[in-house]
């Protein structure tokens, strides 16, 4: 149960951090489109990092 509670608080922390970044970068008037832009930015970073991990290294 403690693990579940810890995961919940960690997920909540990530969501609030994301919202803070969007508010800081785009302001409250442009929040909805800012969320979409930041989501695409975060998604592209994650995809690039997973592609690096997935590619096997060639031996010379």
N, CA, C, O and CB atoms as a CASP TS submission, in Angstrom:
PFRMAT TS
TARGET T0000
AUTHOR 0000-0000-0000
METHOD Language model
MODEL 1
PARENT N/A
ATOM      1  N   UNK     1       0.821  -1.188   0.000  1.00  0.00           N
ATOM      2  CA  UNK     1       0.000   0.000   0.000  1.00  0.00           C
ATOM      3  C   UNK     1       0.868   1.256   0.000  1.00  0.00           C
ATOM      4  O   UNK     1       0.517   2.259  -0.623  1.00  0.00           O
ATOM      5  CB  UNK     1      -0.936  -0.004   1.203  1.00  0.00           C
ATOM      6  N   UNK     2       1.994   1.201   0.694  1.00  0.00           N
ATOM      7  CA  UNK     2       2.887   2.359   0.729  1.00  0.00           C
ATOM      8  C   UNK     2       3.486   2.625  -0.647  1.00  0.00           C
ATOM      9  O   UNK     2       3.702   3.781  -1.013  1.00  0.00           O
ATOM     10  CB  UNK     2       4.005   2.145   1.760  1.00  0.00           C
ATOM     11  N   UNK     3       3.756   1.580  -1.409  1.00  0.00           N
ATOM     12  CA  UNK     3       4.285   1.745  -2.759  1.00  0.00           C
ATOM     13  C   UNK     3       3.261   2.436  -3.655  1.00  0.00           C
ATOM     14  O   UNK     3       3.610   3.322  -4.435  1.00  0.00           O
ATOM     15  CB  UNK     3       4.681   0.384  -3.352  1.00  0.00           C
ATOM     16  N   UNK     4       2.013   2.035  -3.541  1.00  0.00           N
ATOM     17  CA  UNK     4       0.947   2.643  -4.330  1.00  0.00           C
ATOM     18  C   UNK     4       0.790   4.121  -3.981  1.00  0.00           C
ATOM     19  O   UNK     4       0.620   4.960  -4.866  1.00  0.00           O
ATOM     20  CB  UNK     4      -0.378   1.899  -4.104  1.00  0.00           C
ATOM     21  N   UNK     5       0.846   4.429  -2.714  1.00  0.00           N
ATOM     22  CA  UNK     5       0.739   5.818  -2.270  1.00  0.00           C
ATOM     23  C   UNK     5       1.934   6.635  -2.769  1.00  0.00           C
ATOM     24  O   UNK     5       1.768   7.779  -3.192  1.00  0.00           O
ATOM     25  CB  UNK     5       0.648   5.887  -0.730  1.00  0.00           C
ATOM     26  N   UNK     6       3.114   6.063  -2.721  1.00  0.00           N
ATOM     27  CA  UNK     6       4.302   6.744  -3.222  1.00  0.00           C
ATOM     28  C   UNK     6       4.224   7.005  -4.717  1.00  0.00           C
ATOM     29  O   UNK     6       4.598   8.083  -5.179  1.00  0.00           O
ATOM     30  CB  UNK     6       5.537   5.932  -2.911  1.00  0.00           C
ATOM     31  N   UNK     7       3.741   6.030  -5.479  1.00  0.00           N
ATOM     32  CA  UNK     7       3.573   6.219  -6.920  1.00  0.00           C
ATOM     33  C   UNK     7       2.539   7.298  -7.221  1.00  0.00           C
ATOM     34  O   UNK     7       2.713   8.089  -8.148  1.00  0.00           O
ATOM     35  CB  UNK     7       3.164   4.905  -7.585  1.00  0.00           C
ATOM     36  N   UNK     8       1.467   7.330  -6.439  1.00  0.00           N
ATOM     37  CA  UNK     8       0.451   8.364  -6.611  1.00  0.00           C
ATOM     38  C   UNK     8       1.043   9.754  -6.383  1.00  0.00           C
ATOM     39  O   UNK     8       0.797  10.660  -7.181  1.00  0.00           O
ATOM     40  CB  UNK     8      -0.722   8.124  -5.653  1.00  0.00           C
ATOM     41  N   UNK     9       1.808   9.940  -5.324  1.00  0.00           N
ATOM     42  CA  UNK     9       2.393  11.244  -5.033  1.00  0.00           C
ATOM     43  C   UNK     9       3.423  11.636  -6.083  1.00  0.00           C
ATOM     44  O   UNK     9       3.537  12.809  -6.438  1.00  0.00           O
ATOM     45  CB  UNK     9       3.034  11.239  -3.652  1.00  0.00           C
ATOM     46  N   UNK    10       4.167  10.662  -6.576  1.00  0.00           N
ATOM     47  CA  UNK    10       5.144  10.947  -7.626  1.00  0.00           C
ATOM     48  C   UNK    10       4.435  11.393  -8.911  1.00  0.00           C
ATOM     49  O   UNK    10       4.859  12.355  -9.551  1.00  0.00           O
ATOM     50  CB  UNK    10       6.025   9.703  -7.900  1.00  0.00           C
ATOM     51  N   UNK    11       3.359  10.695  -9.287  1.00  0.00           N
ATOM     52  CA  UNK    11       2.596  11.063 -10.480  1.00  0.00           C
ATOM     53  C   UNK    11       1.972  12.451 -10.317  1.00  0.00           C
ATOM     54  O   UNK    11       1.959  13.246 -11.257  1.00  0.00           O
ATOM     55  CB  UNK    11       1.500  10.016 -10.764  1.00  0.00           C
ATOM     56  N   UNK    12       1.463  12.731  -9.137  1.00  0.00           N
ATOM     57  CA  UNK    12       0.891  14.043  -8.864  1.00  0.00           C
ATOM     58  C   UNK    12       1.953  15.134  -8.959  1.00  0.00           C
ATOM     59  O   UNK    12       1.685  16.218  -9.479  1.00  0.00           O
ATOM     60  CB  UNK    12       0.239  14.061  -7.482  1.00  0.00           C
ATOM     61  N   UNK    13       3.134  14.859  -8.469  1.00  0.00           N
ATOM     62  CA  UNK    13       4.256  15.794  -8.560  1.00  0.00           C
ATOM     63  C   UNK    13       4.599  16.083 -10.023  1.00  0.00           C
ATOM     64  O   UNK    13       4.822  17.236 -10.393  1.00  0.00           O
ATOM     65  CB  UNK    13       5.491  15.231  -7.822  1.00  0.00           C
ATOM     66  N   UNK    14       4.642  15.042 -10.852  1.00  0.00           N
ATOM     67  CA  UNK    14       4.957  15.210 -12.271  1.00  0.00           C
ATOM     68  C   UNK    14       3.885  16.062 -12.953  1.00  0.00           C
ATOM     69  O   UNK    14       4.214  16.951 -13.738  1.00  0.00           O
ATOM     70  CB  UNK    14       5.078  13.833 -12.969  1.00  0.00           C
ATOM     71  N   UNK    15       2.622  15.804 -12.666  1.00  0.00           N
ATOM     72  CA  UNK    15       1.526  16.573 -13.281  1.00  0.00           C
ATOM     73  C   UNK    15       1.599  18.035 -12.863  1.00  0.00           C
ATOM     74  O   UNK    15       1.477  18.918 -13.713  1.00  0.00           O
ATOM     75  CB  UNK    15       0.154  15.979 -12.891  1.00  0.00           C
ATOM     76  N   UNK    16       1.791  18.310 -11.593  1.00  0.00           N
ATOM     77  CA  UNK    16       1.853  19.695 -11.132  1.00  0.00           C
ATOM     78  C   UNK    16       3.096  20.407 -11.656  1.00  0.00           C
ATOM     79  O   UNK    16       3.044  21.602 -11.948  1.00  0.00           O
ATOM     80  CB  UNK    16       1.831  19.742  -9.608  1.00  0.00           C
ATOM     81  N   UNK    17       4.196  19.701 -11.777  1.00  0.00           N
ATOM     82  CA  UNK    17       5.400  20.296 -12.345  1.00  0.00           C
ATOM     83  C   UNK    17       5.169  20.662 -13.803  1.00  0.00           C
ATOM     84  O   UNK    17       5.570  21.737 -14.248  1.00  0.00           O
ATOM     85  CB  UNK    17       6.594  19.335 -12.218  1.00  0.00           C
ATOM     86  N   UNK    18       4.519  19.768 -14.550  1.00  0.00           N
ATOM     87  CA  UNK    18       4.197  20.042 -15.946  1.00  0.00           C
ATOM     88  C   UNK    18       3.298  21.270 -16.059  1.00  0.00           C
ATOM     89  O   UNK    18       3.529  22.135 -16.904  1.00  0.00           O
ATOM     90  CB  UNK    18       3.520  18.824 -16.591  1.00  0.00           C
ATOM     91  N   UNK    19       2.279  21.347 -15.214  1.00  0.00           N
ATOM     92  CA  UNK    19       1.368  22.497 -15.238  1.00  0.00           C
ATOM     93  C   UNK    19       2.102  23.790 -14.875  1.00  0.00           C
ATOM     94  O   UNK    19       1.834  24.836 -15.466  1.00  0.00           O
ATOM     95  CB  UNK    19       0.191  22.268 -14.269  1.00  0.00           C
ATOM     96  N   UNK    20       3.016  23.730 -13.918  1.00  0.00           N
ATOM     97  CA  UNK    20       3.780  24.910 -13.544  1.00  0.00           C
ATOM     98  C   UNK    20       4.638  25.390 -14.710  1.00  0.00           C
ATOM     99  O   UNK    20       4.707  26.590 -14.977  1.00  0.00           O
ATOM    100  CB  UNK    20       4.658  24.615 -12.324  1.00  0.00           C
ATOM    101  N   UNK    21       5.285  24.468 -15.401  1.00  0.00           N
ATOM    102  CA  UNK    21       6.119  24.838 -16.544  1.00  0.00           C
ATOM    103  C   UNK    21       5.271  25.483 -17.632  1.00  0.00           C
ATOM    104  O   UNK    21       5.669  26.492 -18.214  1.00  0.00           O
ATOM    105  CB  UNK    21       6.857  23.605 -17.102  1.00  0.00           C
ATOM    106  N   UNK    22       4.110  24.911 -17.908  1.00  0.00           N
ATOM    107  CA  UNK    22       3.227  25.480 -18.929  1.00  0.00           C
ATOM    108  C   UNK    22       2.768  26.877 -18.517  1.00  0.00           C
ATOM    109  O   UNK    22       2.784  27.797 -19.335  1.00  0.00           O
ATOM    110  CB  UNK    22       2.005  24.563 -19.164  1.00  0.00           C
ATOM    111  N   UNK    23       2.366  27.045 -17.280  1.00  0.00           N
ATOM    112  CA  UNK    23       1.945  28.370 -16.819  1.00  0.00           C
ATOM    113  C   UNK    23       3.084  29.376 -16.870  1.00  0.00           C
ATOM    114  O   UNK    23       2.874  30.537 -17.223  1.00  0.00           O
ATOM    115  CB  UNK    23       1.400  28.285 -15.404  1.00  0.00           C
ATOM    116  N   UNK    24       4.272  28.945 -16.524  1.00  0.00           N
ATOM    117  CA  UNK    24       5.425  29.835 -16.525  1.00  0.00           C
ATOM    118  C   UNK    24       5.810  30.232 -17.943  1.00  0.00           C
ATOM    119  O   UNK    24       6.151  31.389 -18.187  1.00  0.00           O
ATOM    120  CB  UNK    24       6.608  29.173 -15.826  1.00  0.00           C
ATOM    121  N   UNK    25       5.759  29.290 -18.881  1.00  0.00           N
ATOM    122  CA  UNK    25       6.174  29.558 -20.258  1.00  0.00           C
ATOM    123  C   UNK    25       5.106  30.296 -21.062  1.00  0.00           C
ATOM    124  O   UNK    25       5.433  31.218 -21.808  1.00  0.00           O
ATOM    125  CB  UNK    25       6.521  28.259 -20.949  1.00  0.00           C
ATOM    126  N   UNK    26       3.835  29.909 -20.926  1.00  0.00           N
ATOM    127  CA  UNK    26       2.788  30.417 -21.801  1.00  0.00           C
ATOM    128  C   UNK    26       1.771  31.321 -21.116  1.00  0.00           C
ATOM    129  O   UNK    26       1.033  32.037 -21.793  1.00  0.00           O
ATOM    130  CB  UNK    26       2.079  29.281 -22.419  1.00  0.00           C
ATOM    131  N   UNK    27       1.718  31.302 -19.814  1.00  0.00           N
ATOM    132  CA  UNK    27       0.769  32.135 -19.094  1.00  0.00           C
ATOM    133  C   UNK    27      -0.606  31.496 -19.021  1.00  0.00           C
ATOM    134  O   UNK    27      -0.872  30.510 -19.708  1.00  0.00           O
ATOM    135  CB  UNK    27       0.670  33.490 -19.746  1.00  0.00           C
ATOM    136  N   UNK    28      -1.485  32.053 -18.191  1.00  0.00           N
ATOM    137  CA  UNK    28      -2.811  31.447 -18.012  1.00  0.00           C
ATOM    138  C   UNK    28      -3.737  31.630 -19.214  1.00  0.00           C
ATOM    139  O   UNK    28      -4.662  30.836 -19.389  1.00  0.00           O
ATOM    140  CB  UNK    28      -3.469  32.030 -16.792  1.00  0.00           C
ATOM    141  N   UNK    29      -3.521  32.644 -20.042  1.00  0.00           N
ATOM    142  CA  UNK    29      -4.409  32.870 -21.194  1.00  0.00           C
ATOM    143  C   UNK    29      -4.199  31.846 -22.292  1.00  0.00           C
ATOM    144  O   UNK    29      -5.139  31.505 -23.010  1.00  0.00           O
ATOM    145  CB  UNK    29      -4.196  34.261 -21.757  1.00  0.00           C
ATOM    146  N   UNK    30      -2.987  31.356 -22.430  1.00  0.00           N
ATOM    147  CA  UNK    30      -2.655  30.430 -23.511  1.00  0.00           C
ATOM    148  C   UNK    30      -2.366  29.036 -22.948  1.00  0.00           C
ATOM    149  O   UNK    30      -1.549  28.296 -23.495  1.00  0.00           O
ATOM    150  CB  UNK    30      -1.441  30.948 -24.315  1.00  0.00           C
ATOM    151  N   UNK    31      -3.039  28.688 -21.860  1.00  0.00           N
ATOM    152  CA  UNK    31      -2.727  27.441 -21.158  1.00  0.00           C
ATOM    153  C   UNK    31      -3.040  26.205 -21.997  1.00  0.00           C
ATOM    154  O   UNK    31      -2.229  25.280 -22.049  1.00  0.00           O
ATOM    155  CB  UNK    31      -3.496  27.377 -19.853  1.00  0.00           C
ATOM    156  N   UNK    32      -4.185  26.172 -22.648  1.00  0.00           N
ATOM    157  CA  UNK    32      -4.602  24.979 -23.391  1.00  0.00           C
ATOM    158  C   UNK    32      -3.652  24.684 -24.552  1.00  0.00           C
ATOM    159  O   UNK    32      -3.229  23.542 -24.729  1.00  0.00           O
ATOM    160  CB  UNK    32      -6.032  25.154 -23.918  1.00  0.00           C
ATOM    161  N   UNK    33      -3.318  25.690 -25.331  1.00  0.00           N
ATOM    162  CA  UNK    33      -2.389  25.435 -26.437  1.00  0.00           C
ATOM    163  C   UNK    33      -0.978  25.215 -25.906  1.00  0.00           C
ATOM    164  O   UNK    33      -0.192  24.497 -26.523  1.00  0.00           O
ATOM    165  CB  UNK    33      -2.404  26.606 -27.443  1.00  0.00           C
ATOM    166  N   UNK    34      -0.649  25.824 -24.772  1.00  0.00           N
ATOM    167  CA  UNK    34       0.658  25.589 -24.151  1.00  0.00           C
ATOM    168  C   UNK    34       0.823  24.158 -23.694  1.00  0.00           C
ATOM    169  O   UNK    34       1.906  23.586 -23.814  1.00  0.00           O
ATOM    170  CB  UNK    34       0.857  26.519 -22.978  1.00  0.00           C
ATOM    171  N   UNK    35      -0.247  23.572 -23.169  1.00  0.00           N
ATOM    172  CA  UNK    35      -0.207  22.167 -22.757  1.00  0.00           C
ATOM    173  C   UNK    35       0.067  21.284 -23.965  1.00  0.00           C
ATOM    174  O   UNK    35       0.866  20.351 -23.886  1.00  0.00           O
ATOM    175  CB  UNK    35      -1.532  21.752 -22.073  1.00  0.00           C
ATOM    176  N   UNK    36      -0.589  21.573 -25.077  1.00  0.00           N
ATOM    177  CA  UNK    36      -0.377  20.776 -26.280  1.00  0.00           C
ATOM    178  C   UNK    36       1.060  20.907 -26.785  1.00  0.00           C
ATOM    179  O   UNK    36       1.677  19.911 -27.163  1.00  0.00           O
ATOM    180  CB  UNK    36      -1.360  21.198 -27.373  1.00  0.00           C
ATOM    181  N   UNK    37       1.590  22.125 -26.792  1.00  0.00           N
ATOM    182  CA  UNK    37       2.960  22.349 -27.265  1.00  0.00           C
ATOM    183  C   UNK    37       3.972  21.654 -26.363  1.00  0.00           C
ATOM    184  O   UNK    37       4.887  20.992 -26.851  1.00  0.00           O
ATOM    185  CB  UNK    37       3.266  23.853 -27.335  1.00  0.00           C
ATOM    186  N   UNK    38       3.814  21.799 -25.063  1.00  0.00           N
ATOM    187  CA  UNK    38       4.751  21.171 -24.135  1.00  0.00           C
ATOM    188  C   UNK    38       4.646  19.655 -24.175  1.00  0.00           C
ATOM    189  O   UNK    38       5.655  18.960 -24.053  1.00  0.00           O
ATOM    190  CB  UNK    38       4.506  21.671 -22.720  1.00  0.00           C
ATOM    191  N   UNK    39       3.436  19.135 -24.344  1.00  0.00           N
ATOM    192  CA  UNK    39       3.267  17.688 -24.454  1.00  0.00           C
ATOM    193  C   UNK    39       4.016  17.154 -25.667  1.00  0.00           C
ATOM    194  O   UNK    39       4.696  16.131 -25.583  1.00  0.00           O
ATOM    195  CB  UNK    39       1.778  17.322 -24.545  1.00  0.00           C
ATOM    196  N   UNK    40       3.889  17.850 -26.796  1.00  0.00           N
ATOM    197  CA  UNK    40       4.618  17.420 -27.996  1.00  0.00           C
ATOM    198  C   UNK    40       6.127  17.520 -27.793  1.00  0.00           C
ATOM    199  O   UNK    40       6.875  16.673 -28.280  1.00  0.00           O
ATOM    200  CB  UNK    40       4.197  18.264 -29.207  1.00  0.00           C
ATOM    201  N   UNK    41       6.576  18.547 -27.080  1.00  0.00           N
ATOM    202  CA  UNK    41       8.009  18.701 -26.811  1.00  0.00           C
ATOM    203  C   UNK    41       8.525  17.572 -25.917  1.00  0.00           C
ATOM    204  O   UNK    41       9.577  16.992 -26.184  1.00  0.00           O
ATOM    205  CB  UNK    41       8.287  20.065 -26.152  1.00  0.00           C
ATOM    206  N   UNK    42       7.784  17.267 -24.866  1.00  0.00           N
ATOM    207  CA  UNK    42       8.183  16.189 -23.959  1.00  0.00           C
ATOM    208  C   UNK    42       8.145  14.848 -24.680  1.00  0.00           C
ATOM    209  O   UNK    42       9.035  14.015 -24.508  1.00  0.00           O
ATOM    210  CB  UNK    42       7.268  16.155 -22.718  1.00  0.00           C
ATOM    211  N   UNK    43       7.107  14.647 -25.490  1.00  0.00           N
ATOM    212  CA  UNK    43       6.983  13.400 -26.241  1.00  0.00           C
ATOM    213  C   UNK    43       8.154  13.210 -27.200  1.00  0.00           C
ATOM    214  O   UNK    43       8.682  12.104 -27.316  1.00  0.00           O
ATOM    215  CB  UNK    43       5.666  13.377 -27.014  1.00  0.00           C
ATOM    216  N   UNK    44       8.569  14.275 -27.889  1.00  0.00           N
ATOM    217  CA  UNK    44       9.684  14.152 -28.825  1.00  0.00           C
ATOM    218  C   UNK    44      10.989  13.837 -28.099  1.00  0.00           C
ATOM    219  O   UNK    44      11.809  13.073 -28.607  1.00  0.00           O
ATOM    220  CB  UNK    44       9.837  15.436 -29.638  1.00  0.00           C
ATOM    221  N   UNK    45      11.186  14.415 -26.924  1.00  0.00           N
ATOM    222  CA  UNK    45      12.396  14.118 -26.148  1.00  0.00           C
ATOM    223  C   UNK    45      12.404  12.662 -25.712  1.00  0.00           C
ATOM    224  O   UNK    45      13.434  11.993 -25.797  1.00  0.00           O
ATOM    225  CB  UNK    45      12.496  15.041 -24.918  1.00  0.00           C
ATOM    226  N   UNK    46      11.270  12.170 -25.248  1.00  0.00           N
ATOM    227  CA  UNK    46      11.183  10.779 -24.800  1.00  0.00           C
ATOM    228  C   UNK    46      11.412   9.823 -25.967  1.00  0.00           C
ATOM    229  O   UNK    46      12.105   8.817 -25.818  1.00  0.00           O
ATOM    230  CB  UNK    46       9.814  10.506 -24.149  1.00  0.00           C
ATOM    231  N   UNK    47      10.835  10.131 -27.121  1.00  0.00           N
ATOM    232  CA  UNK    47      11.006   9.267 -28.293  1.00  0.00           C
ATOM    233  C   UNK    47      12.466   9.240 -28.724  1.00  0.00           C
ATOM    234  O   UNK    47      12.991   8.174 -29.047  1.00  0.00           O
ATOM    235  CB  UNK    47      10.116   9.746 -29.458  1.00  0.00           C
ATOM    236  N   UNK    48      13.130  10.390 -28.736  1.00  0.00           N
ATOM    237  CA  UNK    48      14.544  10.438 -29.111  1.00  0.00           C
ATOM    238  C   UNK    48      15.395   9.620 -28.145  1.00  0.00           C
ATOM    239  O   UNK    48      16.304   8.905 -28.567  1.00  0.00           O
ATOM    240  CB  UNK    48      15.039  11.890 -29.148  1.00  0.00           C
ATOM    241  N   UNK    49      15.102   9.724 -26.856  1.00  0.00           N
ATOM    242  CA  UNK    49      15.889   8.990 -25.870  1.00  0.00           C
ATOM    243  C   UNK    49      15.662   7.489 -25.989  1.00  0.00           C
ATOM    244  O   UNK    49      16.603   6.710 -25.840  1.00  0.00           O
ATOM    245  CB  UNK    49      15.546   9.460 -24.460  1.00  0.00           C
ATOM    246  N   UNK    50      14.440   7.078 -26.253  1.00  0.00           N
ATOM    247  CA  UNK    50      14.179   5.643 -26.379  1.00  0.00           C
ATOM    248  C   UNK    50      14.762   5.089 -27.672  1.00  0.00           C
ATOM    249  O   UNK    50      15.134   3.916 -27.723  1.00  0.00           O
ATOM    250  CB  UNK    50      12.676   5.368 -26.323  1.00  0.00           C
ATOM    251  N   UNK    51      14.850   5.911 -28.718  1.00  0.00           N
ATOM    252  CA  UNK    51      15.496   5.455 -29.949  1.00  0.00           C
ATOM    253  C   UNK    51      16.985   5.233 -29.723  1.00  0.00           C
ATOM    254  O   UNK    51      17.561   4.296 -30.275  1.00  0.00           O
ATOM    255  CB  UNK    51      15.277   6.470 -31.081  1.00  0.00           C
ATOM    256  N   UNK    52      17.613   6.083 -28.918  1.00  0.00           N
ATOM    257  CA  UNK    52      19.036   5.916 -28.601  1.00  0.00           C
ATOM    258  C   UNK    52      19.268   4.607 -27.856  1.00  0.00           C
ATOM    259  O   UNK    52      20.243   3.902 -28.116  1.00  0.00           O
ATOM    260  CB  UNK    52      19.550   7.103 -27.761  1.00  0.00           C
ATOM    261  N   UNK    53      18.375   4.287 -26.935  1.00  0.00           N
ATOM    262  CA  UNK    53      18.509   3.064 -26.142  1.00  0.00           C
ATOM    263  C   UNK    53      18.264   1.845 -27.014  1.00  0.00           C
ATOM    264  O   UNK    53      18.949   0.833 -26.870  1.00  0.00           O
ATOM    265  CB  UNK    53      17.532   3.074 -24.950  1.00  0.00           C
ATOM    266  N   UNK    54      17.293   1.929 -27.921  1.00  0.00           N
ATOM    267  CA  UNK    54      16.895   0.791 -28.736  1.00  0.00           C
ATOM    268  C   UNK    54      17.894   0.413 -29.814  1.00  0.00           C
ATOM    269  O   UNK    54      17.917  -0.740 -30.243  1.00  0.00           O
ATOM    270  CB  UNK    54      15.594   1.073 -29.367  1.00  0.00           C
ATOM    271  N   UNK    55      18.718   1.345 -30.265  1.00  0.00           N
ATOM    272  CA  UNK    55      19.667   1.056 -31.333  1.00  0.00           C
ATOM    273  C   UNK    55      20.863   0.278 -30.780  1.00  0.00           C
ATOM    274  O   UNK    55      21.523   0.734 -29.847  1.00  0.00           O
ATOM    275  CB  UNK    55      20.137   2.363 -32.009  1.00  0.00           C
ATOM    276  N   UNK    56      21.140  -0.887 -31.351  1.00  0.00           N
ATOM    277  CA  UNK    56      22.322  -1.625 -30.888  1.00  0.00           C
ATOM    278  C   UNK    56      23.595  -0.976 -31.408  1.00  0.00           C
ATOM    279  O   UNK    56      23.623  -0.438 -32.514  1.00  0.00           O
ATOM    280  CB  UNK    56      22.257  -3.096 -31.338  1.00  0.00           C
ATOM    281  N   UNK    57      24.646  -1.033 -30.599  1.00  0.00           N
ATOM    282  CA  UNK    57      25.939  -0.463 -30.982  1.00  0.00           C
ATOM    283  C   UNK    57      26.665  -1.463 -31.885  1.00  0.00           C
ATOM    284  O   UNK    57      26.666  -2.668 -31.632  1.00  0.00           O
ATOM    285  CB  UNK    57      26.804  -0.117 -29.716  1.00  0.00           C
ATOM    286  N   UNK    58      27.277  -0.936 -32.936  1.00  0.00           N
ATOM    287  CA  UNK    58      28.028  -1.785 -33.866  1.00  0.00           C
ATOM    288  C   UNK    58      29.467  -1.921 -33.365  1.00  0.00           C
ATOM    289  O   UNK    58      30.086  -0.951 -32.926  1.00  0.00           O
ATOM    290  CB  UNK    58      27.998  -1.194 -35.319  1.00  0.00           C
ATOM    291  N   UNK    59      29.973  -3.133 -33.440  1.00  0.00           N
ATOM    292  CA  UNK    59      31.358  -3.370 -33.072  1.00  0.00           C
ATOM    293  C   UNK    59      32.266  -3.077 -34.265  1.00  0.00           C
ATOM    294  O   UNK    59      31.950  -3.445 -35.397  1.00  0.00           O
ATOM    295  CB  UNK    59      31.552  -4.822 -32.579  1.00  0.00           C
ATOM    296  N   UNK    60      33.363  -2.430 -34.015  1.00  0.00           N
ATOM    297  CA  UNK    60      34.293  -2.097 -35.106  1.00  0.00           C
ATOM    298  C   UNK    60      35.398  -3.113 -35.175  1.00  0.00           C
ATOM    299  O   UNK    60      36.280  -3.008 -36.027  1.00  0.00           O
ATOM    300  CB  UNK    60      34.882  -0.694 -34.925  1.00  0.00           C
TER
END
